[in-house]
Structures are given as C-alpha cells and as structure tokens.
Amino acid sequence: MFRERLPIGNRRIVRVSGGDFEGEGIRGEIVPGGDDWIIVREDGTIIQDVRLMLRTDDEAIILMTYRGIRTGPLSVLERLDRGEEVDNSEYYFRTTPTFETASEKYNFLNQKVFISIGKKTSGKVLYSIYTVV
C-alpha cells in the first residue's frame, strides 16, 4: 500500500488482490492486480477511484472502473476503519461503475449507466450494483 499526505487529505493506493462477482446471467472473478486510489479527507470521508479487470466464468474480460464516496459520522467511520461490523444504514457508500468489454454476450454493460451501494465488512468490501433505468 502506498500512502502520501496531500493538501486535501491522505492518499492511499491499495492493490486489489482478487474477489468474485455474481449477478443475473453473469459471474466470475476479479483478476488480481487492479488498484483502488483513495483519498481520505480530514473529516474521514473516502473518495475512491478504482480500476479492475473482471474475468467471467466463460472467459470474457471486462474492465470495470468506478468513482465513489464513503462518508458518515466520524465515530462510524472510525469503527469501519478499525474493522468493526457496522450496519450500512449508518453511513453513505455509493459508487458509479462503468464497464468496457468486447464480448457480445456482455455488451449490455457497455450501454447502461450503473450505481452501486457499498458495504464494508471485515476484510471485504461488498457492492450491490443496479442499472439506472
């Protein structure tokens, strides 16, 4: 992990080590090696800039990028940073993912706008992703 003090907060760059995903008609793994560029503001708010590569179970490659924000009362954010389980109704965690793929099967990802709701758990971050209609 990289850390640097900036005028607007602290920069952290975290290597994404992997994971998995599943949705309606799609599932696969997060390819290790993506990065999560985070700025932690003085008030504890986190601004994300993430780039990942996904591989579906049928071998399609999908680039996923997203920007997001996680904020809430400082006491709640401190609990999250300590790895405590916190109900996600106590904080705000949203991202705006975009996708790129050459796969015809998953071309719908290239053509939609998405939002996600994040939840930080001990050792993991979980996202529920929704299509904006």
Steps between C-alpha positions, in 0.01 A plus 500: 500500500619849410426796732566871450381815675327746262348844566149352462564190713697177499553299181500122524550267208386148578564203271185295443590139570196333345143408575194380321175633359162362409184643353215415270661305215858587595761373744873484528808625678682825557844460347770589756697814422245781481543810714282702735626860513350649814507849647406518868381851579552668837139420599554127430315500167655264246505581127569196281643463150515130412606303194449123482500221247226238522504153343167328459457127549479470119834686461375844388713793619327812636669819613320657797574850623320695766514814707323517829461650842471354849405743773308527824542603862866493602431248778348259246788546253750431779315175582519399132873577492552278805332214312187496715172381352282806436150494354517676164198712594740691729715634216479599134699290249420539130694454177438548129650202314558492127593197294684430175495166321543362149268210587175498304335303780577772755467799265209628710763609755639745242156653449362569848553733793553333837513599864602289795451490873807390692540326832828459681536177695801363680755436226261558208305765320170386350313687228143463377490642147181631338413612147358850476182483293 
